Amino acid sequence: MSSGETAVTLSETVGSGIEGLDNVLVGGYRRNRLYLVEGQPGTGKTTLALQFLIDGARNGEKCLYITLAETEDELRTGAASHGWDLDGIDVFELLPPESLLDEKQQQSLLYSSDLELGETTRSIIEAIERTKPLRVVFDSLSEIRLLAQSSLRYRRQLLALKHYFSRHGASVLFLDDLTADPSERTAHSIAHGVLQLEEVAPEYGAERRRLRVVKCRGQAFRGGFHDVVLAHGGLRVFPRLVAAEHHRNFGRDQLQSGIVELDALLGGGLERGSSALILGPSGIGKSLLTLQFLKQAVSRGERAAMFAFDEDIGLLTARAAHLGIDLKAMRDSGALMLVQVDAAELSPGEFAHTVRTCIEKHHALTVVIDSLNGYHMAMPDERFLLLHMHELLMYLNRRGVSTFLTVAQHGVVGDMRSPFDVTYLSDAVLLLRYFESRGRMLRALSVIKKRTGSHEDTIREFRITESGFQLGSPLTEFEGVMSGVPIYTGTSDPRTHLSNE
């Protein structure tokens, strides 16, 4: 939220028709004010404007769409593609004079160079006087800019329209497609508020859109960029997550995994509201370990959610069934939400919104994100991953949600590296490793960090069987287990310290 601003009361605002945008604007647009919505073609300006008018029509307000760029038929066809009709909305299509179609009188094929600015203005005023709207969309300023032909005349025309709309008590959106010189900011200085829509095309995956409020005079708003999705049903805005706004009181009791040896490693369990990072190479059992915590949460009568980036939900459900964990039954009962995430299609803001929905509407108290490698694919670069993850983990912590994250490290044995370092963000870190012994590849687990209390500093072997995770006693007579090639330092038969077939 911008600093130094004061929020306006709800009675002074009009809804945008987009829940997320109303949140960004802290209530909506200011009533009887003029806003500029700018962006390149295809960013969603027309859709945003139509949702503003549809919201007004739904509330019984007279609405007017003035179009200089699109035909009425194109506008209605676009609305129909979202499942909307424009009943209750007047559409005023400013047509070029018929003389443009007469070859004898035709001087130019460019409409905005032939139609005089004065005639355009008179036609707009006549439409306003005829309909007396409370909400107006003007599409677009580029036509007026071309007709004005000079910055001075353009500014005077915008000021005249602004005062005219204000006298008639109308809330107005001016749309602009940014065809002017980037240094030209005439409309910015005249508008009460300015919204920018942007589209970014990554090298792979769907295009990404985002919105930013550049200014709002005397009105609080959420600064920065907010992810936007344009799909059937209209524009959806996902406000940037601010963890400090979502605190609630909860008891910080210790939660057990249901595995005695693992709880011993963790010093009795993990504190409610903490986050645990599970590191290890591919295939070692990170995802299956998180399922143990999910199963225990459901057995306590709580709800849980799992976001799978890397593995198909069907395959995960089948694998869990072999461990005696019935994810399907948990899901069917409503205790577990399994969400398949496509990193190439889902923006970080939309993902954060999905997590919030699971927490605030479905009351999940345990969340698994599997894995951060997949989550990273949704980020422009690593530093944004860390910023997003910091806010998301802080939000979950303040809501009393226990969070489990997995990260796949490069390699299988020996020196392994993570694609990014997020250990400092987590309250606990569990390290899983393969190691070789007697011609077999075995698995070891250790807790290397726990902020909220003491924990064992030992290394334990573990196995994955049909009955679930099985942990052995601490490997006290071995050195170099985590390097992958341990050295036996004891005096007894080393086979007594390792699992047998």
C-alpha positions as CSV (number, residue, x, y, z in Angstrom):
1,M,0.0,0.0,0.0
2,S,1.4,3.4,-0.8
3,S,2.7,5.3,2.2
4,G,1.3,8.6,3.4
5,E,-2.1,8.0,1.9
6,T,-5.5,7.6,3.7
7,A,-8.1,5.1,2.6
8,V,-11.4,6.3,1.3
9,T,-14.7,5.0,2.6
10,L,-16.7,2.5,0.7
11,S,-19.5,5.0,0.0
12,E,-17.0,7.2,-2.0
13,T,-16.0,4.3,-4.3
14,V,-17.4,2.4,-7.2
15,G,-16.5,-1.2,-7.9
16,S,-14.3,-2.2,-10.8
17,G,-16.2,-5.4,-11.3
18,I,-12.9,-7.3,-10.6
19,E,-12.5,-8.4,-7.0
20,G,-8.7,-8.4,-7.1
21,L,-8.6,-4.9,-8.6
22,D,-10.9,-3.6,-5.9
23,N,-8.4,-5.0,-3.4
24,V,-5.5,-3.3,-5.1
25,L,-7.5,0.0,-5.2
26,V,-8.6,-0.5,-1.5
27,G,-12.3,-0.5,-2.3
28,G,-12.4,0.4,-6.0
29,Y,-12.4,3.5,-8.1
30,R,-13.1,6.9,-6.5
31,R,-16.6,8.0,-7.5
32,N,-17.0,10.9,-10.0
33,R,-13.3,10.7,-11.0
34,L,-11.4,10.1,-14.2
35,Y,-9.0,7.2,-14.5
36,L,-6.5,6.4,-17.2
37,V,-6.0,2.7,-18.2
38,E,-3.1,2.3,-20.5
39,G,-1.3,-0.6,-22.1
40,Q,-0.3,-2.1,-25.4
41,P,-2.9,-3.8,-27.6
42,G,-3.9,-7.2,-26.2
43,T,-3.2,-6.5,-22.6
44,G,-6.8,-6.5,-21.5
45,K,-7.9,-2.9,-21.4
46,T,-11.2,-3.4,-23.2
47,T,-12.1,-6.4,-21.0
48,L,-11.2,-4.4,-17.8
49,A,-13.4,-1.6,-19.0
50,L,-16.4,-3.8,-19.9
51,Q,-16.2,-5.4,-16.4
52,F,-16.4,-1.9,-14.9
53,L,-19.6,-1.2,-16.9
54,I,-21.2,-4.6,-16.3
55,D,-20.7,-4.1,-12.6
56,G,-22.5,-0.7,-12.9
57,A,-25.3,-2.1,-14.9
58,R,-25.8,-4.9,-12.4
59,N,-26.2,-2.2,-9.7
60,G,-28.8,-0.3,-11.7
61,E,-26.5,2.5,-12.9
62,K,-26.7,3.9,-16.5
63,C,-23.5,3.1,-18.4
64,L,-22.0,4.3,-21.7
65,Y,-19.2,2.8,-23.8
66,I,-17.9,5.4,-26.3
67,T,-15.8,3.6,-29.0
68,L,-13.7,5.4,-31.6
69,A,-11.5,2.4,-32.4
70,E,-13.8,-0.7,-32.4
71,T,-17.1,-1.2,-34.0
72,E,-20.1,-2.0,-31.8
73,D,-20.3,-5.4,-33.4
74,E,-16.7,-6.2,-32.5
75,L,-17.3,-5.0,-29.0
76,R,-20.4,-7.2,-28.5
77,T,-18.6,-10.2,-30.1
78,G,-15.7,-9.7,-27.6
79,A,-18.1,-9.5,-24.7
80,A,-20.0,-12.7,-25.9
81,S,-16.6,-14.6,-25.9
82,H,-16.6,-14.1,-22.1
83,G,-20.2,-15.1,-21.8
84,W,-21.5,-11.6,-21.3
85,D,-24.2,-9.6,-23.0
86,L,-24.2,-5.8,-22.9
87,D,-27.9,-5.4,-21.9
88,G,-28.2,-2.2,-19.8
89,I,-25.0,-0.7,-21.4
90,D,-25.3,1.9,-24.2
91,V,-22.7,1.6,-26.8
92,F,-21.9,4.8,-28.8
93,E,-19.9,4.0,-31.9
94,L,-18.4,7.2,-33.4
95,L,-18.6,6.6,-37.2
96,P,-16.5,8.4,-39.8
97,P,-18.5,10.5,-42.3
98,E,-19.9,8.7,-45.3
99,S,-17.9,11.0,-47.6
100,L,-14.8,8.9,-46.7
101,L,-16.3,6.1,-48.9
102,D,-16.9,8.5,-51.8
103,E,-13.9,8.2,-54.2
104,K,-14.5,11.7,-55.5
105,Q,-14.4,13.3,-52.0
106,Q,-11.9,10.9,-50.5
107,Q,-8.7,12.6,-49.3
108,S,-7.3,9.9,-46.9
109,L,-8.1,6.5,-45.7
110,L,-7.1,7.4,-42.2
111,Y,-10.3,8.2,-40.2
112,S,-8.7,10.3,-37.5
113,S,-7.2,12.7,-40.0
114,D,-10.5,13.5,-41.7
115,L,-12.9,13.9,-38.8
116,E,-12.6,17.2,-37.2
117,L,-12.0,17.3,-33.4
118,G,-14.9,19.7,-32.8
119,E,-17.4,17.4,-34.6
120,T,-16.1,14.4,-32.5
121,T,-16.5,16.3,-29.3
122,R,-20.0,17.5,-30.2
123,S,-21.0,13.9,-30.9
124,I,-19.6,12.7,-27.6
125,I,-21.5,15.4,-25.7
126,E,-24.7,14.6,-27.4
127,A,-24.4,10.9,-26.4
128,I,-23.7,11.9,-22.8
129,E,-26.7,14.3,-22.7
130,R,-28.9,11.6,-24.2
131,T,-28.0,8.8,-21.9
132,K,-26.9,10.7,-18.7
133,P,-24.6,7.8,-17.6
134,L,-23.0,7.4,-14.2
135,R,-20.2,5.2,-15.6
136,V,-18.4,6.0,-18.9
137,V,-15.6,4.3,-20.8
138,F,-13.8,6.3,-23.5
139,D,-12.0,4.1,-26.0
140,S,-9.5,5.4,-27.0
141,L,-7.4,8.5,-26.4
142,S,-5.1,7.7,-29.4
143,E,-7.9,8.9,-31.7
144,I,-8.3,12.2,-29.9
145,R,-4.5,12.6,-29.8
146,L,-4.3,12.3,-33.6
147,L,-7.2,14.6,-34.1
148,A,-5.8,17.3,-31.8
149,Q,-2.5,17.3,-33.8
150,S,-0.7,19.3,-31.0
151,S,0.1,18.7,-27.4
152,L,-1.6,22.0,-26.3
153,R,-4.8,21.3,-28.1
154,Y,-4.8,17.7,-26.9
155,R,-4.3,18.8,-23.2
156,R,-7.1,21.4,-23.5
157,Q,-9.5,18.8,-25.0
158,L,-8.8,16.3,-22.2
159,L,-9.3,19.0,-19.5
160,A,-12.6,20.1,-21.1
161,L,-13.8,16.5,-21.2
162,K,-12.7,15.9,-17.6
163,H,-14.6,18.9,-16.2
164,Y,-17.6,18.0,-18.3
165,F,-17.8,14.5,-17.0
166,S,-17.2,15.8,-13.4
167,R,-20.2,18.2,-13.7
168,H,-22.4,15.3,-14.8
169,G,-21.3,13.1,-11.8
170,A,-19.8,10.4,-14.0
171,S,-17.0,7.9,-13.1
172,V,-14.9,7.6,-16.2
173,L,-12.2,5.3,-17.6
174,F,-10.1,6.6,-20.5
175,L,-8.3,3.9,-22.4
176,D,-5.0,4.5,-24.1
177,D,-2.9,2.1,-26.3
178,L,0.4,3.9,-25.8
179,T,0.9,4.9,-29.4
180,A,2.2,8.3,-28.3
181,D,5.8,9.3,-27.6
182,P,6.8,7.7,-24.2
183,S,7.8,11.1,-22.9
184,E,4.2,12.4,-23.5
185,R,2.5,12.3,-20.1
186,T,-0.4,14.7,-20.6
187,A,-3.1,12.3,-19.7
188,H,-1.2,11.2,-16.5
189,S,-1.3,14.7,-15.1
190,I,-5.0,15.1,-15.8
191,A,-6.3,11.8,-14.6
192,H,-7.1,11.2,-11.0
193,G,-5.6,7.7,-11.2
194,V,-3.4,5.8,-13.7
195,L,-3.4,2.0,-14.2
196,Q,-0.9,0.3,-16.4
197,L,-1.4,-3.1,-18.0
198,E,1.6,-5.0,-19.3
199,E,2.2,-8.3,-21.2
200,V,5.4,-10.3,-21.1
201,A,6.0,-13.2,-23.4
202,P,8.4,-15.7,-21.9
203,E,10.6,-17.9,-24.1
204,Y,8.4,-20.9,-23.2
205,G,4.8,-21.1,-21.8
206,A,1.8,-18.8,-21.8
207,E,2.1,-15.0,-21.9
208,R,2.1,-13.3,-18.5
209,R,0.2,-10.1,-17.8
210,R,0.5,-7.8,-14.9
211,L,-1.0,-4.6,-13.6
212,R,0.4,-1.6,-11.7
213,V,-1.3,1.4,-10.2
214,V,1.0,4.4,-11.1
215,K,-0.9,6.9,-9.1
216,C,-4.2,7.6,-7.3
217,R,-4.7,11.1,-5.8
218,G,-5.7,11.1,-2.2
219,Q,-6.4,7.4,-2.2
220,A,-4.6,4.4,-0.7
221,F,-3.6,1.6,-3.1
222,R,-1.4,-1.4,-3.2
223,G,1.8,-0.5,-5.0
224,G,4.0,-2.7,-7.2
225,F,3.1,-5.2,-9.9
226,H,0.1,-7.6,-9.5
227,D,-0.3,-10.6,-11.7
228,V,-3.2,-10.6,-14.1
229,V,-4.9,-13.5,-16.0
230,L,-7.1,-12.9,-19.1
231,A,-9.3,-15.9,-19.6
232,H,-12.9,-16.8,-20.3
233,G,-15.0,-14.9,-17.8
234,G,-12.8,-11.8,-17.9
235,L,-9.8,-10.3,-16.3
236,R,-8.6,-11.7,-12.9
237,V,-6.2,-9.7,-10.8
238,F,-4.1,-11.3,-8.1
239,P,-2.9,-8.7,-5.6
240,R,0.7,-9.0,-4.5
241,L,0.8,-10.9,-1.2
242,V,1.8,-8.9,1.9
243,A,2.3,-11.3,4.8
244,A,2.1,-8.6,7.5
245,E,-1.6,-8.2,6.8
246,H,-2.6,-11.7,7.6
247,H,-1.7,-12.5,11.2
248,R,-3.9,-14.6,13.4
249,N,-3.5,-16.0,16.9
250,F,-2.7,-19.7,17.3
251,G,-1.1,-22.1,19.7
252,R,2.5,-23.1,18.9
253,D,2.2,-26.7,19.9
254,Q,4.5,-29.4,18.6
255,L,3.2,-31.7,15.9
256,Q,4.5,-35.2,15.5
257,S,5.1,-37.1,12.2
258,G,3.8,-40.4,13.6
259,I,7.3,-42.0,13.2
260,V,9.0,-42.3,16.6
261,E,12.5,-42.2,15.3
262,L,11.8,-39.2,13.0
263,D,10.2,-37.3,15.9
264,A,13.3,-38.0,18.0
265,L,15.5,-36.6,15.2
266,L,13.3,-33.5,15.2
267,G,13.5,-33.0,19.0
268,G,9.9,-34.1,19.6
269,G,8.4,-32.8,16.4
270,L,7.9,-29.6,14.5
271,E,6.2,-26.5,15.9
272,R,2.9,-25.5,14.4
273,G,3.3,-22.6,12.0
274,S,6.9,-23.5,11.1
275,S,8.3,-24.4,7.7
276,A,10.4,-27.5,6.9
277,L,12.7,-27.8,3.9
278,I,13.4,-31.4,2.7
279,L,16.6,-31.6,0.6
280,G,17.8,-34.5,-1.4
281,P,18.5,-36.1,-4.8
282,S,15.8,-37.2,-7.2
283,G,14.0,-40.4,-6.2
284,I,15.2,-40.6,-2.6
285,G,11.7,-40.2,-1.0
286,K,11.3,-36.5,-0.4
287,S,7.7,-36.4,-1.7
288,L,6.8,-39.6,0.2
289,L,8.2,-38.1,3.4
290,T,5.9,-35.1,3.1
291,L,3.0,-37.5,2.8
292,Q,3.7,-38.9,6.2
293,F,3.1,-35.4,7.7
294,L,0.0,-35.0,5.6
295,K,-1.4,-38.3,6.8
296,Q,-0.7,-37.3,10.4
297,A,-2.4,-33.9,10.0
298,V,-5.6,-35.6,8.6
299,S,-5.5,-38.1,11.4
300,R,-5.6,-35.2,13.9
301,G,-8.8,-34.0,12.2
302,E,-7.2,-31.1,10.3
303,R,-7.3,-30.2,6.7
304,A,-4.3,-30.2,4.4
305,A,-3.2,-29.2,0.9
306,M,-0.6,-30.4,-1.5
307,F,0.6,-28.6,-4.6
308,A,2.4,-30.9,-7.0
309,F,4.6,-29.2,-9.6
310,D,6.6,-32.2,-10.8
311,E,4.5,-35.3,-10.4
312,D,1.2,-36.3,-11.8
313,I,-1.5,-36.5,-9.1
314,G,-2.6,-39.9,-10.3
315,L,0.9,-41.4,-10.0
316,L,1.5,-39.8,-6.6
317,T,-1.8,-41.3,-5.4
318,A,-0.8,-44.7,-6.6
319,R,2.6,-44.5,-5.0
320,A,1.2,-43.3,-1.7
321,A,-1.2,-46.3,-1.7
322,H,1.8,-48.7,-1.7
323,L,2.8,-47.0,1.6
324,G,-0.6,-47.5,3.1
325,I,-1.5,-43.8,2.6
326,D,-4.9,-43.4,1.0
327,L,-4.8,-40.0,-0.6
328,K,-7.9,-40.6,-2.6
329,A,-10.0,-41.3,0.5
330,M,-8.6,-38.1,2.1
331,R,-9.4,-36.1,-0.9
332,D,-12.9,-37.5,-1.3
333,S,-13.6,-36.7,2.4
334,G,-12.6,-33.1,1.8
335,A,-9.7,-33.3,4.3
336,L,-7.1,-33.1,1.6
337,M,-6.8,-30.8,-1.4
338,L,-4.5,-32.1,-4.1
339,V,-3.6,-29.4,-6.7
340,Q,-1.8,-30.1,-9.9
341,V,0.3,-27.1,-10.8
342,D,1.6,-26.3,-14.3
343,A,4.5,-23.9,-13.9
344,A,4.5,-23.0,-17.6
345,E,0.9,-21.7,-17.3
346,L,0.5,-20.5,-13.7
347,S,1.9,-17.1,-12.6
348,P,3.4,-16.7,-9.1
349,G,0.6,-14.3,-8.1
350,E,-2.1,-16.8,-9.2
351,F,-0.3,-19.6,-7.3
352,A,-0.1,-17.5,-4.1
353,H,-3.9,-16.8,-4.5
354,T,-4.6,-20.5,-4.8
355,V,-2.6,-21.2,-1.6
356,R,-4.5,-18.4,0.2
357,T,-7.8,-19.9,-1.0
358,C,-6.9,-23.3,0.5
359,I,-6.0,-21.6,3.8
360,E,-8.7,-19.0,4.2
361,K,-11.7,-20.8,2.6
362,H,-10.9,-24.5,3.1
363,H,-9.0,-23.9,6.4
364,A,-5.9,-26.1,5.6
365,L,-3.4,-26.2,8.4
366,T,-0.7,-28.2,6.6
367,V,0.7,-27.3,3.2
368,V,3.1,-29.2,1.0
369,I,4.8,-27.6,-2.0
370,D,6.5,-30.3,-4.1
371,S,8.8,-29.0,-5.4
372,L,10.5,-25.6,-5.3
373,N,12.3,-26.7,-8.5
374,G,9.0,-26.6,-10.3
375,Y,8.0,-23.4,-8.5
376,H,11.2,-21.8,-9.7
377,M,10.2,-22.4,-13.3
378,A,7.3,-19.9,-12.8
379,M,9.7,-17.2,-11.7
380,P,11.6,-14.8,-14.0
381,D,14.8,-15.4,-12.0
382,E,16.1,-16.6,-8.7
383,R,15.9,-13.4,-6.7
384,F,12.2,-13.2,-7.4
385,L,11.8,-16.8,-6.3
386,L,13.3,-15.8,-2.9
387,L,11.1,-12.7,-2.5
388,H,7.9,-14.6,-3.4
389,M,8.9,-17.5,-1.2
390,H,9.7,-15.2,1.7
391,E,6.3,-13.6,1.6
392,L,4.5,-16.9,1.1
393,L,6.3,-18.6,4.0
394,M,5.7,-15.6,6.3
395,Y,2.1,-15.5,5.4
396,L,1.7,-19.3,6.1
397,N,3.6,-18.9,9.4
398,R,1.4,-16.0,10.5
399,R,-1.7,-18.1,9.7
400,G,-0.4,-21.0,11.9
401,V,0.1,-23.3,8.9
402,S,2.8,-25.9,8.9
403,T,4.6,-25.9,5.6
404,F,6.7,-28.6,3.9
405,L,8.9,-27.8,0.9
406,T,11.0,-30.1,-1.2
407,V,14.1,-29.3,-3.3
408,A,15.7,-31.8,-5.7
409,Q,19.5,-31.4,-5.6
410,H,21.8,-32.1,-8.6
411,G,23.5,-35.5,-8.6
412,V,23.0,-38.8,-6.7
413,V,26.0,-39.3,-4.4
414,G,29.0,-37.3,-3.4
415,D,29.0,-33.5,-3.8
416,M,25.5,-32.3,-4.5
417,R,24.3,-28.8,-5.1
418,S,20.9,-27.1,-4.9
419,P,19.8,-25.0,-7.8
420,F,19.1,-22.2,-5.3
421,D,19.6,-21.6,-1.6
422,V,16.4,-21.3,0.4
423,T,17.6,-23.0,3.6
424,Y,17.8,-19.6,5.4
425,L,14.0,-19.1,4.8
426,S,13.0,-22.4,6.5
427,D,12.6,-23.1,10.2
428,A,13.8,-26.7,9.8
429,V,16.0,-28.4,7.2
430,L,16.0,-32.2,6.7
431,L,18.8,-33.6,4.5
432,L,18.3,-36.9,2.7
433,R,21.3,-38.8,1.1
434,Y,22.1,-42.0,-0.7
435,F,25.2,-43.8,0.5
436,E,26.9,-47.0,-0.7
437,S,27.5,-50.0,1.6
438,R,28.2,-53.6,0.8
439,G,27.4,-53.1,-2.9
440,R,24.0,-51.6,-2.1
441,M,22.6,-48.1,-2.3
442,L,21.1,-47.1,1.1
443,R,19.4,-44.0,2.3
444,A,20.2,-41.7,5.3
445,L,18.4,-38.8,6.9
446,S,19.6,-36.1,9.2
447,V,18.2,-32.8,10.6
448,I,20.7,-30.0,10.1
449,K,18.6,-27.1,11.3
450,K,15.7,-26.4,13.6
451,R,15.0,-22.8,14.7
452,T,12.4,-23.5,17.3
453,G,14.2,-25.9,19.6
454,S,16.8,-28.6,19.9
455,H,17.1,-31.6,17.6
456,E,19.3,-34.7,17.3
457,D,22.6,-34.2,15.5
458,T,22.8,-37.8,14.4
459,I,22.4,-39.5,11.1
460,R,19.9,-42.3,10.7
461,E,19.4,-44.8,7.9
462,F,15.8,-45.1,6.6
463,R,14.0,-47.4,4.3
464,I,10.7,-47.1,2.3
465,T,8.6,-50.2,2.6
466,E,5.0,-51.1,2.1
467,S,4.3,-50.2,5.8
468,G,5.8,-46.7,5.2
469,F,9.0,-45.0,6.3
470,Q,11.2,-47.0,8.7
471,L,14.1,-45.3,10.5
472,G,16.9,-47.2,12.2
473,S,19.2,-46.3,15.1
474,P,21.8,-43.5,14.8
475,L,24.8,-44.5,12.6
476,T,27.3,-43.8,15.4
477,E,30.1,-46.0,14.1
478,F,30.3,-44.6,10.5
479,E,31.9,-41.5,9.1
480,G,31.3,-39.9,5.8
481,V,27.7,-41.2,5.4
482,M,26.5,-38.0,3.8
483,S,29.5,-38.0,1.3
484,G,28.0,-41.2,-0.1
485,V,30.9,-43.5,0.7
486,P,31.0,-44.1,4.5
487,I,33.9,-45.4,6.5
488,Y,33.2,-47.9,9.3
489,T,35.0,-46.8,12.5
490,G,33.6,-49.4,15.0
491,T,34.8,-52.7,16.2
492,S,31.8,-54.9,15.7
493,D,30.3,-56.3,12.5
494,P,29.2,-53.3,10.4
495,R,26.2,-55.3,9.2
496,T,24.6,-55.0,12.6
497,H,24.3,-51.2,12.2
498,L,22.7,-51.3,8.8
499,S,19.4,-52.6,7.5
500,N,19.2,-56.1,6.2
501,E,17.3,-57.5,3.3
